[in-house]
Amino acid sequence: MDLKNIKICISEDVAKIQHNSDILSQWPISSVEAMYYSGPFFMKLLAESVLGSGDSADDLFKNGFYPGKLSNLIFFFLNEKVKEIMGAENYSNLLNLIISKISILREDDLSLRKNSSTIMPHWLIENDTDEVSARRTVFLLDNLVEMVNPIFRSFGVQLFFDKKYAYRYYYRTGLDFNVVIKSPKEGMAVDYFEHVISPENLDSSKVYKETNGKLSGMDTDDLNQKLVEKVGDIKGLNTFDRKYVIQQIYDSFGLKIPNEQLMFLSSPFPEIVKEMYIKTCLIPIEYLEKGILNLIK
């Protein structure tokens, strides 16, 4: 694992994300606000969870740790206050541990830039299915995952790659089964954090239901109807506020929100935090990259 080059890659991709997206207008709150409120409370519990997750791909998958899910944890480190509260040594140790576990699951540390292969789960196809257009299905699944995992959608969907195909694995959707969508990956571009810059060929896809590692073909019309109904159910049952966002972050890792975290949620969000973030977005991208790299060294 070339830790130095990986951190350069991370800093470049984070800088692009800040410059190319309006993060402050994210639904239902901004990621800046979400990370401010989860902050050191979440990081402390997360450290214990990651440390006990094992050092093999099978162990990581068994514990629900996927490379996209792990890579998005890096955003929680992009705050000087977190480094100050955790202490520089603990901060660096946990960050490097997370990066090392991501590298276990990617055959090349920068594989998503090169669009090469990743470690795949041991899926067994029980019955195959015909090729279909999965555009509508992906649209509905992405919206459902966003509602269940607001802001951090990667806590509910994972990308896998072999030499020819991309696999979208939707696993935390509120449904009683998971979904795998297999599509030709030519032309697909993805950053380190698994943000899709250019999609795969969704017009020639195979859609599977996944249960206990076994894949079976699904009727997409039936699946799409279930997804529409599920979106409606979640929309009607939930209040999408700050508490909901933080609750879903904790739930996605099987963690319980500590009482001090719940008390902190009721405090007002400091405008100075938002103002500081806006200033970083105005910095020339090459300087922003260097600033992020210095923070995560």
N, C-alpha and C positions, 0 to 999 in steps of 0.2 A: 504494500500500500504506500503510494507516494503522497504523504499527508500534505506536503507543501503545495503540490500541484492541485490537489483536491480543494484546498482552501482558496487557492487563486480562482479556480472554477466557481466555487461557491460565491465568492465576493463579486465576481463579474455578473453572475446570474441574479444575485440580490439587487445589485445596482440597476440592472436592466428592468427588473420588476418594479422598483421604486420609480424609475423614470417613465416607464411605459404604461403604468396602470394607475387609476385613481383609487388608491387603497382607502383613502378617507371616506369614500362614498360606498364602501362595501356594505352588504346586507347581512344581518340587520344592524350591526354596529361595525366599526372599522376594526381591522386586525390590530391596529395600534392600541385601541381601547381594550380589545380582548386580551392582548398580551400584558398590558399594564395591570389588569385586574387578576389574571391568573398568576403571572409573574413568579416570585420566589416560592410561593406556597406550592404551586404545581411542580416546579423544578425540584423541590426537595423530595416530594413523593415519587416523582418520575425517576430520580436517580436510583432509588431502591428497586423500582420496577425494571429498569434497563439492566442494572447490574445482575439481576437474577434471571435474565432472559436466555442465557446459554450462548455458546460460541459456534454453533453450527447452523446451517440453513434450516434444517429440520426443527431444531430447538426454537429458532426465531419464529418460524411459521407457526409452530405449535402454540407459542405464546402470543400470537396475533401481531407480531412485529414484521412489517413489510418495509422495503426500502423507501417507498414514497412517504409512508407514515413517519418513518424515522427521520427522513431528510427534512420534513416540515417542522420537526422539533427544533431545528437549527435557528429558525426565526425567533424562538424564545430567548436565544442568546444574544440577539442583536440590540442590546441595551446595556449601557454602561452601568446602570443601577443594579441590574441582575448580577453583573460581574462583581460589583462592590459588595452586594449582600452575600453572595455565595463565597467570595474570596477567590482570588485569581487562580490559585492552585486547583480548588474544587471545580471551578468554572471550566478550566482547560481540560481537566481529567474527564469530566462528564462529556464535554463537547467532542473530545478525541475518541472517547468510547463509542459514542453514537456514530461517528463517521466510520470507525472501524467495523461496526456491525453492518452498516450499509454496504461496505466494501465486501463483506462476506457474501452478500446477496447479489452482487453484480460481478460478472466475470472480468470486467474491466472497470476500474474505479470511475472512469469517465464514460462508461458504456452508453449512457443515454445521449451523450453528445455525438458519439460515433454510431449510435443506433445499432449496436451489436447485441449479443445475447445477454440475458440475465438468468439467474438461477430460477428454475420453474418448480412450482408445487408438483407433487406426485398425483396428477389427475388421471383418472381412468375413464375413457369414453365408453359408456354402457351401450348407448345407441346414438348413431350419428344423425345429422340433420342436413337439409338442403341449404344452399347459399341464398341469402336474402339481403335486402337493403336494411341496415340496422340504424339508419339515421334517426328515425323517430324514436326508436327504443333508447338509443344513447342520449338523445335530448331529454327524454322523460326520466331516465335513470340519473343523469347529471343533475337535473332539478330536484329529484327526490333526495339524492345524496347531499345536496346543498342544504336542504331543509333539515335533514337529520344531523349533518355535520357542518353547520354554518361556518363560513370563512375557511376552515381547514377541511376541505372536501376530500383531501387525500387520506383522512382518517376513516374513509368509507369506500374508497376505490383505489385499486392498485393496478399498475401497468406491468406486464411481463412481456418479454420478447424472446423469440428464437430466431433462427437465421432468416425465416421468410415471413413470419407472422407477428402481429401485436395482439395481446390478449388484455382486454379490460375485465378486471375482476371486481365486481360490485358486491361487497361483503357486509357492509353496515348500513342497511337501507330501511330497516324496520319491517322488511318482509320476512317470512319464515323460511326463506331459501336464498341462496346466493346466485348470481348471474355471471356467466363468462361469455364474452363476445370476442370471437376470433376473426381477425381481418388481415388481409395483406398489408404489410407495413411500408411498402414503397412510398417515398415522399414524406414520411412522418418525421417530424422534428420535435424533440422534447428536451427541456432543460434539466438541470441536476435535481430539481424539486418535482419533476414530473408534470410541470405545466406543459400542456400540448400547444406547441407553437404552430405546427402544421399537422393536420390529422391523417390517420391511416385511410385506406380505401374502405369506407363503411358501406359501399354499395355491393360488396361481395363478401358478406360476413356469414358466420355461423353463430347462432345464439343457443346457449346451453343453460340448463338449470344445474347448479352444483349443490350436492348434499354429501357431506362426509367424504369428499375427495372424488366422488363419482359424478360424471357429466352425462346428462341426457338431453336430447333435443327438445326445444320448446316451440310452441306456436306463437309467433311474435304478435299476432293480433290479440290473442288471449293475454299475453304478457303485458302488452301496451294498455289494455283495459284495466288490468290489475294495478298498473303503475299510476294511471289517472285516478283511480279510486283511492289509492294509498296517499297520493299527494293531497287529495281533498280531505281525507281523514286527519292527516297531520296538521294541515292548515286550520281545520276546525277545532282541534283539541289543544293546540299549543299557543302560548303567548311568546312571540319571538322577541325577547328582550335580552338585556345583558346577562341576567341570571341563567337563562336558557342556554346561551352560548357557552358560558363557563361550565355549566352542568354537562353539556355534551362533550366538551374537551376532556373532562375528568372521566365520564362514562366510557369514552372510547378506549381508555386505558385500564378500565376496571378499577378506577380509583374513587375514593369518597372525598367530597369536598370538606376540608377541615372547618371548624366553627369560625376561626379567625378569618378565613377566606370569605365566608358568608357575610361577616360583619363588614369586611373591607368593600364588598360589592355595593354597599349602600352609600359609600362616600362619593362625592362629586368627582368627575373626571377633570383633572387639571388642564386648563387651556394651554399652559406652557408646554406640556408634552406634545400636544397637537402642533403648536407653533414650531417647536424644535424639529418635528418630523417634516413639516412643510419646508423648512430651511434646508434640510438635507436633500430634498428632492430638487432643489434649485442649484445645488452644487454640480459643476461639470462632472459627467459620469466617471471620467478617469480618476478624479479626486475622491469621489464617493467610493469607488472600488478600493482605493488604497486605504480609506478610513475604515471600511468594513474589514478588510484584511488585517489591519493593525488590531482591531478589536478581537478577532477570533484567533489570533496567533497563539 
